[in-house]
């Protein structure tokens, strides 16, 4: 039943909830706490530590077409084929 609803599509949390694909929507910390509880780990002293942050905002397109483009090729062989044929020109820098 879930496969029939999802069919490999990506849903936001709220759309997934509306479609019946998830039971509820919560934060990353809530998800970690839930996973620990399911694993039988006591969560009284659970604390989520965040380190650093992005120095600047980068769009997904910029990320994929810059230093991470080799990962793009791994997930999207069509991108590699287009590049080889001259139909896609990845750039190393974005201004």
Biopython code that builds the backbone (N, CA, C, O; Angstrom):
import numpy as np
from Bio.PDB.StructureBuilder import StructureBuilder

atoms = [
    (1, "UNK", "N", (0.828, -1.202, 0.000)),
    (1, "UNK", "CA", (0.000, 0.000, 0.000)),
    (1, "UNK", "C", (0.869, 1.261, 0.000)),
    (1, "UNK", "O", (0.567, 2.221, -0.709)),
    (2, "UNK", "N", (1.955, 1.263, 0.798)),
    (2, "UNK", "CA", (2.829, 2.440, 0.840)),
    (2, "UNK", "C", (3.515, 2.620, -0.502)),
    (2, "UNK", "O", (3.637, 3.743, -0.993)),
    (3, "UNK", "N", (3.964, 1.527, -1.099)),
    (3, "UNK", "CA", (4.623, 1.624, -2.401)),
    (3, "UNK", "C", (3.679, 2.230, -3.438)),
    (3, "UNK", "O", (4.098, 3.034, -4.271)),
    (4, "UNK", "N", (2.421, 1.848, -3.384)),
    (4, "UNK", "CA", (1.447, 2.384, -4.342)),
    (4, "UNK", "C", (1.272, 3.891, -4.167)),
    (4, "UNK", "O", (1.040, 4.603, -5.144)),
    (5, "UNK", "N", (1.380, 4.383, -2.933)),
    (5, "UNK", "CA", (1.238, 5.823, -2.684)),
    (5, "UNK", "C", (2.520, 6.573, -3.011)),
    (5, "UNK", "O", (2.489, 7.632, -3.637)),
    (6, "UNK", "N", (3.642, 6.020, -2.585)),
    (6, "UNK", "CA", (4.907, 6.726, -2.752)),
    (6, "UNK", "C", (5.482, 6.634, -4.148)),
    (6, "UNK", "O", (5.882, 7.644, -4.728)),
    (7, "UNK", "N", (5.524, 5.432, -4.691)),
    (7, "UNK", "CA", (6.062, 5.174, -6.022)),
    (7, "UNK", "C", (7.414, 5.833, -6.255)),
    (7, "UNK", "O", (7.695, 6.278, -7.367)),
    (8, "UNK", "N", (8.260, 5.903, -5.225)),
    (8, "UNK", "CA", (9.593, 6.467, -5.379)),
    (8, "UNK", "C", (9.649, 7.977, -5.369)),
    (8, "UNK", "O", (10.723, 8.548, -5.554)),
    (9, "UNK", "N", (8.524, 8.644, -5.159)),
    (9, "UNK", "CA", (8.512, 10.107, -5.134)),
    (9, "UNK", "C", (9.055, 10.632, -3.815)),
    (9, "UNK", "O", (9.064, 9.926, -2.806)),
    (10, "UNK", "N", (9.503, 11.870, -3.836)),
    (10, "UNK", "CA", (9.972, 12.545, -2.628)),
    (10, "UNK", "C", (8.849, 13.441, -2.130)),
    (10, "UNK", "O", (8.300, 14.236, -2.893)),
    (11, "UNK", "N", (8.506, 13.315, -0.859)),
    (11, "UNK", "CA", (7.453, 14.105, -0.245)),
    (11, "UNK", "C", (8.036, 14.969, 0.863)),
    (11, "UNK", "O", (8.995, 14.570, 1.523)),
    (12, "UNK", "N", (7.464, 16.145, 1.067)),
    (12, "UNK", "CA", (7.800, 16.921, 2.258)),
    (12, "UNK", "C", (7.147, 16.213, 3.439)),
    (12, "UNK", "O", (6.308, 15.332, 3.254)),
    (13, "UNK", "N", (7.530, 16.597, 4.643)),
    (13, "UNK", "CA", (6.942, 15.964, 5.823)),
    (13, "UNK", "C", (5.440, 16.119, 5.883)),
    (13, "UNK", "O", (4.726, 15.156, 6.162)),
    (14, "UNK", "N", (4.951, 17.320, 5.625)),
    (14, "UNK", "CA", (3.510, 17.555, 5.724)),
    (14, "UNK", "C", (2.743, 16.838, 4.612)),
    (14, "UNK", "O", (1.644, 16.335, 4.846)),
    (15, "UNK", "N", (3.308, 16.788, 3.415)),
    (15, "UNK", "CA", (2.630, 16.069, 2.325)),
    (15, "UNK", "C", (2.661, 14.565, 2.575)),
    (15, "UNK", "O", (1.699, 13.862, 2.266)),
    (16, "UNK", "N", (3.766, 14.072, 3.135)),
    (16, "UNK", "CA", (3.844, 12.655, 3.485)),
    (16, "UNK", "C", (2.832, 12.290, 4.556)),
    (16, "UNK", "O", (2.243, 11.209, 4.526)),
    (17, "UNK", "N", (2.634, 13.200, 5.505)),
    (17, "UNK", "CA", (1.639, 12.993, 6.556)),
    (17, "UNK", "C", (0.239, 12.950, 5.956)),
    (17, "UNK", "O", (-0.556, 12.069, 6.283)),
    (18, "UNK", "N", (-0.058, 13.901, 5.079)),
    (18, "UNK", "CA", (-1.373, 13.950, 4.435)),
    (18, "UNK", "C", (-1.629, 12.707, 3.579)),
    (18, "UNK", "O", (-2.768, 12.260, 3.454)),
    (19, "UNK", "N", (-0.571, 12.157, 2.995)),
    (19, "UNK", "CA", (-0.710, 10.968, 2.144)),
    (19, "UNK", "C", (-0.733, 9.677, 2.953)),
    (19, "UNK", "O", (-0.925, 8.597, 2.395)),
    (20, "UNK", "N", (-0.535, 9.784, 4.274)),
    (20, "UNK", "CA", (-0.537, 8.600, 5.116)),
    (20, "UNK", "C", (0.759, 7.816, 5.085)),
    (20, "UNK", "O", (0.782, 6.645, 5.463)),
    (21, "UNK", "N", (1.850, 8.448, 4.636)),
    (21, "UNK", "CA", (3.142, 7.761, 4.548)),
    (21, "UNK", "C", (3.926, 7.819, 5.851)),
    (21, "UNK", "O", (4.825, 7.006, 6.066)),
    (22, "UNK", "N", (3.598, 8.770, 6.724)),
    (22, "UNK", "CA", (4.249, 8.898, 8.029)),
    (22, "UNK", "C", (3.176, 9.067, 9.093)),
    (22, "UNK", "O", (2.059, 9.494, 8.798)),
    (23, "UNK", "N", (3.522, 8.728, 10.342)),
    (23, "UNK", "CA", (2.572, 8.856, 11.446)),
    (23, "UNK", "C", (2.503, 10.274, 11.989)),
    (23, "UNK", "O", (1.440, 10.745, 12.393)),
    (24, "UNK", "N", (3.655, 10.954, 11.994)),
    (24, "UNK", "CA", (3.688, 12.321, 12.501)),
    (24, "UNK", "C", (4.936, 13.016, 11.993)),
    (24, "UNK", "O", (5.855, 12.373, 11.486)),
    (25, "UNK", "N", (4.962, 14.344, 12.135)),
    (25, "UNK", "CA", (6.096, 15.154, 11.705)),
    (25, "UNK", "C", (6.731, 15.741, 12.954)),
    (25, "UNK", "O", (6.028, 16.253, 13.825)),
    (26, "UNK", "N", (8.053, 15.671, 13.048)),
    (26, "UNK", "CA", (8.753, 16.205, 14.211)),
    (26, "UNK", "C", (10.112, 16.736, 13.817)),
    (26, "UNK", "O", (10.450, 16.809, 12.635)),
    (27, "UNK", "N", (10.885, 17.104, 14.817)),
    (27, "UNK", "CA", (12.216, 17.661, 14.590)),
    (27, "UNK", "C", (13.253, 16.545, 14.483)),
    (27, "UNK", "O", (12.965, 15.380, 14.757)),
    (28, "UNK", "N", (14.460, 16.925, 14.079)),
    (28, "UNK", "CA", (15.563, 15.967, 14.002)),
    (28, "UNK", "C", (15.870, 15.408, 15.391)),
    (28, "UNK", "O", (16.130, 14.214, 15.540)),
    (29, "UNK", "N", (15.839, 16.274, 16.406)),
    (29, "UNK", "CA", (16.112, 15.830, 17.776)),
    (29, "UNK", "C", (15.066, 14.813, 18.231)),
    (29, "UNK", "O", (15.410, 13.814, 18.864)),
    (30, "UNK", "N", (13.805, 15.058, 17.918)),
    (30, "UNK", "CA", (12.753, 14.103, 18.276)),
    (30, "UNK", "C", (12.976, 12.763, 17.584)),
    (30, "UNK", "O", (12.765, 11.710, 18.185)),
    (31, "UNK", "N", (13.400, 12.797, 16.330)),
    (31, "UNK", "CA", (13.663, 11.561, 15.590)),
    (31, "UNK", "C", (14.817, 10.788, 16.223)),
    (31, "UNK", "O", (14.756, 9.564, 16.335)),
    (32, "UNK", "N", (15.871, 11.497, 16.639)),
    (32, "UNK", "CA", (17.012, 10.843, 17.295)),
    (32, "UNK", "C", (16.584, 10.222, 18.619)),
    (32, "UNK", "O", (16.943, 9.085, 18.924)),
    (33, "UNK", "N", (15.817, 10.972, 19.400)),
    (33, "UNK", "CA", (15.345, 10.472, 20.696)),
    (33, "UNK", "C", (14.468, 9.224, 20.490)),
    (33, "UNK", "O", (14.600, 8.243, 21.222)),
    (34, "UNK", "N", (13.589, 9.267, 19.509)),
    (34, "UNK", "CA", (12.714, 8.128, 19.218)),
    (34, "UNK", "C", (13.545, 6.900, 18.821)),
    (34, "UNK", "O", (13.278, 5.791, 19.284)),
    (35, "UNK", "N", (14.547, 7.103, 17.966)),
    (35, "UNK", "CA", (15.397, 5.989, 17.526)),
    (35, "UNK", "C", (16.155, 5.382, 18.702)),
    (35, "UNK", "O", (16.285, 4.162, 18.797)),
    (36, "UNK", "N", (16.655, 6.234, 19.597)),
    (36, "UNK", "CA", (17.362, 5.730, 20.777)),
    (36, "UNK", "C", (16.424, 4.932, 21.673)),
    (36, "UNK", "O", (16.793, 3.869, 22.172)),
    (37, "UNK", "N", (15.217, 5.439, 21.877)),
    (37, "UNK", "CA", (14.239, 4.721, 22.699)),
    (37, "UNK", "C", (13.905, 3.369, 22.082)),
    (37, "UNK", "O", (13.810, 2.369, 22.793)),
    (38, "UNK", "N", (13.726, 3.333, 20.764)),
    (38, "UNK", "CA", (13.422, 2.069, 20.079)),
    (38, "UNK", "C", (14.583, 1.084, 20.206)),
    (38, "UNK", "O", (14.376, -0.130, 20.211)),
    (39, "UNK", "N", (15.807, 1.613, 20.307)),
    (39, "UNK", "CA", (16.992, 0.766, 20.447)),
    (39, "UNK", "C", (17.235, 0.357, 21.895)),
    (39, "UNK", "O", (18.165, -0.397, 22.183)),
    (40, "UNK", "N", (16.391, 0.859, 22.814)),
    (40, "UNK", "CA", (16.538, 0.503, 24.220)),
    (40, "UNK", "C", (17.580, 1.318, 24.958)),
    (40, "UNK", "O", (18.035, 0.907, 26.026)),
    (41, "UNK", "N", (17.970, 2.462, 24.417)),
    (41, "UNK", "CA", (18.961, 3.330, 25.053)),
    (41, "UNK", "C", (18.228, 4.374, 25.885)),
    (41, "UNK", "O", (17.264, 4.979, 25.416)),
    (42, "UNK", "N", (18.681, 4.587, 27.119)),
    (42, "UNK", "CA", (18.052, 5.600, 27.974)),
    (42, "UNK", "C", (18.337, 6.986, 27.411)),
    (42, "UNK", "O", (19.464, 7.294, 27.024)),
    (43, "UNK", "N", (17.309, 7.806, 27.372)),
    (43, "UNK", "CA", (17.455, 9.120, 26.743)),
    (43, "UNK", "C", (17.376, 10.272, 27.733)),
    (43, "UNK", "O", (17.251, 11.424, 27.316)),
    (44, "UNK", "N", (17.445, 9.997, 29.030)),
    (44, "UNK", "CA", (17.369, 11.094, 29.999)),
    (44, "UNK", "C", (18.493, 12.102, 29.795)),
    (44, "UNK", "O", (18.300, 13.304, 29.974)),
    (45, "UNK", "N", (19.654, 11.608, 29.422)),
    (45, "UNK", "CA", (20.815, 12.492, 29.276)),
    (45, "UNK", "C", (21.160, 12.731, 27.810)),
    (45, "UNK", "O", (22.286, 13.107, 27.485)),
    (46, "UNK", "N", (20.212, 12.518, 26.949)),
    (46, "UNK", "CA", (20.432, 12.722, 25.520)),
    (46, "UNK", "C", (20.537, 14.212, 25.223)),
    (46, "UNK", "O", (19.705, 15.004, 25.664)),
    (47, "UNK", "N", (21.564, 14.581, 24.475)),
    (47, "UNK", "CA", (21.736, 15.977, 24.070)),
    (47, "UNK", "C", (22.284, 15.988, 22.650)),
    (47, "UNK", "O", (23.249, 15.290, 22.339)),
    (48, "UNK", "N", (21.673, 16.767, 21.813)),
    (48, "UNK", "CA", (22.101, 16.877, 20.429)),
    (48, "UNK", "C", (23.049, 18.058, 20.323)),
    (48, "UNK", "O", (22.671, 19.183, 20.652)),
    (49, "UNK", "N", (24.270, 17.826, 19.872)),
    (49, "UNK", "CA", (25.265, 18.895, 19.742)),
    (49, "UNK", "C", (25.432, 19.245, 18.268)),
    (49, "UNK", "O", (25.663, 18.371, 17.433)),
    (50, "UNK", "N", (25.312, 20.518, 17.965)),
    (50, "UNK", "CA", (25.498, 20.999, 16.599)),
    (50, "UNK", "C", (26.823, 21.733, 16.519)),
    (50, "UNK", "O", (27.107, 22.596, 17.349)),
    (51, "UNK", "N", (27.629, 21.402, 15.538)),
    (51, "UNK", "CA", (28.937, 22.023, 15.375)),
    (51, "UNK", "C", (28.989, 22.798, 14.073)),
    (51, "UNK", "O", (28.615, 22.289, 13.016)),
    (52, "UNK", "N", (29.454, 24.023, 14.160)),
    (52, "UNK", "CA", (29.666, 24.820, 12.965)),
    (52, "UNK", "C", (28.392, 25.119, 12.215)),
    (52, "UNK", "O", (27.285, 24.978, 12.735)),
    (53, "UNK", "N", (28.573, 25.525, 11.008)),
    (53, "UNK", "CA", (27.453, 25.848, 10.136)),
    (53, "UNK", "C", (28.003, 26.235, 8.781)),
    (53, "UNK", "O", (29.215, 26.360, 8.604)),
    (54, "UNK", "N", (27.144, 26.418, 7.863)),
    (54, "UNK", "CA", (27.573, 26.793, 6.520)),
    (54, "UNK", "C", (28.144, 28.202, 6.529)),
    (54, "UNK", "O", (27.565, 29.108, 7.128)),
    (55, "UNK", "N", (29.277, 28.384, 5.868)),
    (55, "UNK", "CA", (29.870, 29.712, 5.779)),
    (55, "UNK", "C", (29.069, 30.598, 4.842)),
    (55, "UNK", "O", (28.991, 31.811, 5.040)),
    (56, "UNK", "N", (28.479, 29.997, 3.828)),
    (56, "UNK", "CA", (27.616, 30.748, 2.917)),
    (56, "UNK", "C", (26.588, 29.784, 2.351)),
    (56, "UNK", "O", (26.796, 28.572, 2.313)),
    (57, "UNK", "N", (25.487, 30.349, 1.916)),
    (57, "UNK", "CA", (24.436, 29.508, 1.345)),
    (57, "UNK", "C", (24.812, 29.120, -0.083)),
    (57, "UNK", "O", (25.275, 29.947, -0.868)),
    (58, "UNK", "N", (24.604, 27.862, -0.394)),
    (58, "UNK", "CA", (24.885, 27.349, -1.727)),
    (58, "UNK", "C", (23.645, 26.593, -2.184)),
    (58, "UNK", "O", (23.098, 25.772, -1.448)),
    (59, "UNK", "N", (23.216, 26.876, -3.389)),
    (59, "UNK", "CA", (22.046, 26.162, -3.906)),
    (59, "UNK", "C", (22.430, 24.727, -4.239)),
    (59, "UNK", "O", (23.603, 24.408, -4.429)),
    (60, "UNK", "N", (21.433, 23.883, -4.304)),
    (60, "UNK", "CA", (21.679, 22.488, -4.655)),
    (60, "UNK", "C", (22.305, 22.387, -6.037)),
    (60, "UNK", "O", (23.200, 21.571, -6.258)),
    (61, "UNK", "N", (21.841, 23.209, -6.963)),
    (61, "UNK", "CA", (22.408, 23.193, -8.311)),
    (61, "UNK", "C", (23.881, 23.576, -8.282)),
    (61, "UNK", "O", (24.700, 22.943, -8.948)),
    (62, "UNK", "N", (24.225, 24.610, -7.514)),
    (62, "UNK", "CA", (25.631, 25.007, -7.407)),
    (62, "UNK", "C", (26.462, 23.880, -6.819)),
    (62, "UNK", "O", (27.571, 23.612, -7.282)),
    (63, "UNK", "N", (25.932, 23.224, -5.806)),
    (63, "UNK", "CA", (26.647, 22.127, -5.167)),
    (63, "UNK", "C", (26.879, 20.984, -6.151)),
    (63, "UNK", "O", (27.983, 20.445, -6.237)),
    (64, "UNK", "N", (25.848, 20.624, -6.881)),
    (64, "UNK", "CA", (25.968, 19.497, -7.803)),
    (64, "UNK", "C", (26.891, 19.781, -8.973)),
    (64, "UNK", "O", (27.582, 18.883, -9.454)),
    (65, "UNK", "N", (26.906, 21.023, -9.432)),
    (65, "UNK", "CA", (27.708, 21.338, -10.608)),
    (65, "UNK", "C", (29.102, 21.838, -10.265)),
    (65, "UNK", "O", (29.877, 22.172, -11.161)),
    (66, "UNK", "N", (29.428, 21.893, -8.992)),
    (66, "UNK", "CA", (30.774, 22.322, -8.612)),
    (66, "UNK", "C", (31.573, 21.119, -8.133)),
    (66, "UNK", "O", (31.679, 20.125, -8.851)),
    (67, "UNK", "N", (32.130, 21.194, -6.945)),
    (67, "UNK", "CA", (32.999, 20.136, -6.451)),
    (67, "UNK", "C", (32.314, 18.804, -6.254)),
    (67, "UNK", "O", (32.979, 17.769, -6.240)),
    (68, "UNK", "N", (31.015, 18.801, -6.103)),
    (68, "UNK", "CA", (30.297, 17.553, -5.855)),
    (68, "UNK", "C", (29.805, 16.901, -7.137)),
    (68, "UNK", "O", (29.040, 15.939, -7.079)),
    (69, "UNK", "N", (30.225, 17.402, -8.297)),
    (69, "UNK", "CA", (29.658, 16.874, -9.538)),
    (69, "UNK", "C", (29.999, 15.407, -9.765)),
    (69, "UNK", "O", (29.246, 14.709, -10.444)),
    (70, "UNK", "N", (31.108, 14.919, -9.220)),
    (70, "UNK", "CA", (31.400, 13.491, -9.387)),
    (70, "UNK", "C", (30.329, 12.652, -8.704)),
    (70, "UNK", "O", (29.998, 11.562, -9.168)),
    (71, "UNK", "N", (29.788, 13.162, -7.600)),
    (71, "UNK", "CA", (28.697, 12.451, -6.932)),
    (71, "UNK", "C", (27.431, 12.514, -7.779)),
    (71, "UNK", "O", (26.648, 11.565, -7.800)),
    (72, "UNK", "N", (27.233, 13.625, -8.474)),
    (72, "UNK", "CA", (26.088, 13.750, -9.378)),
    (72, "UNK", "C", (26.169, 12.669, -10.446)),
    (72, "UNK", "O", (25.161, 12.041, -10.770)),
    (73, "UNK", "N", (27.346, 12.450, -10.989)),
    (73, "UNK", "CA", (27.503, 11.441, -12.026)),
    (73, "UNK", "C", (27.194, 10.047, -11.482)),
    (73, "UNK", "O", (26.642, 9.208, -12.194)),
    (74, "UNK", "N", (27.547, 9.806, -10.237)),
    (74, "UNK", "CA", (27.271, 8.504, -9.640)),
    (74, "UNK", "C", (25.772, 8.259, -9.534)),
    (74, "UNK", "O", (25.308, 7.135, -9.723)),
    (75, "UNK", "N", (25.015, 9.313, -9.230)),
    (75, "UNK", "CA", (23.575, 9.170, -9.065)),
    (75, "UNK", "C", (22.808, 9.404, -10.358)),
    (75, "UNK", "O", (21.653, 8.996, -10.478)),
    (76, "UNK", "N", (23.433, 10.051, -11.313)),
    (76, "UNK", "CA", (22.726, 10.397, -12.551)),
    (76, "UNK", "C", (23.639, 10.157, -13.750)),
    (76, "UNK", "O", (24.285, 11.089, -14.231)),
    (77, "UNK", "N", (23.698, 8.931, -14.233)),
    (77, "UNK", "CA", (24.568, 8.629, -15.373)),
    (77, "UNK", "C", (24.256, 9.480, -16.595)),
    (77, "UNK", "O", (25.133, 9.706, -17.429)),
    (78, "UNK", "N", (23.019, 9.957, -16.716)),
    (78, "UNK", "CA", (22.651, 10.810, -17.845)),
    (78, "UNK", "C", (23.468, 12.089, -17.836)),
    (78, "UNK", "O", (23.863, 12.581, -18.893)),
    (79, "UNK", "N", (23.727, 12.638, -16.640)),
    (79, "UNK", "CA", (24.533, 13.854, -16.537)),
    (79, "UNK", "C", (25.937, 13.595, -17.078)),
    (79, "UNK", "O", (26.497, 14.441, -17.775)),
    (80, "UNK", "N", (26.502, 12.442, -16.766)),
    (80, "UNK", "CA", (27.834, 12.101, -17.268)),
    (80, "UNK", "C", (27.805, 11.992, -18.791)),
    (80, "UNK", "O", (28.691, 12.507, -19.473)),
    (81, "UNK", "N", (26.782, 11.321, -19.318)),
    (81, "UNK", "CA", (26.680, 11.147, -20.764)),
    (81, "UNK", "C", (26.539, 12.491, -21.460)),
    (81, "UNK", "O", (27.162, 12.715, -22.497)),
    (82, "UNK", "N", (25.735, 13.383, -20.909)),
    (82, "UNK", "CA", (25.564, 14.710, -21.501)),
    (82, "UNK", "C", (26.870, 15.495, -21.474)),
    (82, "UNK", "O", (27.196, 16.196, -22.432)),
    (83, "UNK", "N", (27.611, 15.381, -20.391)),
    (83, "UNK", "CA", (28.890, 16.076, -20.281)),
    (83, "UNK", "C", (29.859, 15.564, -21.336)),
    (83, "UNK", "O", (30.550, 16.346, -21.989)),
    (84, "UNK", "N", (29.903, 14.257, -21.497)),
    (84, "UNK", "CA", (30.805, 13.658, -22.471)),
    (84, "UNK", "C", (30.442, 14.066, -23.895)),
    (84, "UNK", "O", (31.319, 14.166, -24.753)),
    (85, "UNK", "N", (29.164, 14.301, -24.152)),
    (85, "UNK", "CA", (28.713, 14.690, -25.488)),
    (85, "UNK", "C", (28.738, 16.199, -25.679)),
    (85, "UNK", "O", (28.404, 16.694, -26.755)),
    (86, "UNK", "N", (29.131, 16.932, -24.647)),
    (86, "UNK", "CA", (29.192, 18.384, -24.752)),
    (86, "UNK", "C", (27.869, 19.080, -24.522)),
    (86, "UNK", "O", (27.753, 20.282, -24.761)),
    (87, "UNK", "N", (26.857, 18.340, -24.058)),
    (87, "UNK", "CA", (25.545, 18.935, -23.845)),
    (87, "UNK", "C", (25.348, 19.520, -22.465)),
    (87, "UNK", "O", (24.353, 20.204, -22.225)),
    (88, "UNK", "N", (26.266, 19.272, -21.554)),
    (88, "UNK", "CA", (26.173, 19.795, -20.195)),
    (88, "UNK", "C", (27.547, 20.314, -19.826)),
    (88, "UNK", "O", (28.535, 19.586, -19.925)),
    (89, "UNK", "N", (27.618, 21.552, -19.407)),
    (89, "UNK", "CA", (28.902, 22.154, -19.086)),
    (89, "UNK", "C", (28.974, 22.458, -17.601)),
    (89, "UNK", "O", (28.542, 23.530, -17.177)),
    (90, "UNK", "N", (29.513, 21.535, -16.789)),
    (90, "UNK", "CA", (29.642, 21.813, -15.366)),
    (90, "UNK", "C", (30.663, 22.916, -15.136)),
    (90, "UNK", "O", (31.678, 22.989, -15.829)),
    (91, "UNK", "N", (30.391, 23.763, -14.171)),
    (91, "UNK", "CA", (31.290, 24.867, -13.852)),
    (91, "UNK", "C", (31.928, 24.610, -12.498)),
    (91, "UNK", "O", (31.306, 24.054, -11.593)),
    (92, "UNK", "N", (33.176, 25.023, -12.380)),
    (92, "UNK", "CA", (33.868, 24.832, -11.117)),
    (92, "UNK", "C", (33.577, 25.935, -10.115)),
    (92, "UNK", "O", (33.710, 25.717, -8.910)),
    (93, "UNK", "N", (33.184, 27.109, -10.580)),
    (93, "UNK", "CA", (32.951, 28.230, -9.666)),
    (93, "UNK", "C", (31.666, 28.945, -10.039)),
    (93, "UNK", "O", (31.299, 29.042, -11.210)),
    (94, "UNK", "N", (31.007, 29.433, -9.035)),
    (94, "UNK", "CA", (29.827, 30.259, -9.222)),
    (94, "UNK", "C", (30.080, 31.574, -8.527)),
    (94, "UNK", "O", (30.532, 31.601, -7.382)),
    (95, "UNK", "N", (29.794, 32.656, -9.204)),
    (95, "UNK", "CA", (29.994, 33.977, -8.602)),
    (95, "UNK", "C", (28.742, 34.440, -7.910)),
    (95, "UNK", "O", (28.718, 35.533, -7.343)),
]
sb = StructureBuilder()
sb.init_structure("model")
sb.init_model(0)
sb.init_chain("A")
sb.init_seg("    ")
for serial, (resi, resn, name, xyz) in enumerate(atoms, 1):
    if name == "N":
        sb.init_residue(resn, " ", resi, " ")
    sb.init_atom(name, np.array(xyz, "f"), 0.0, 1.0, " ", f" {name:<3s}", serial, name[0])
structure = sb.get_structure()
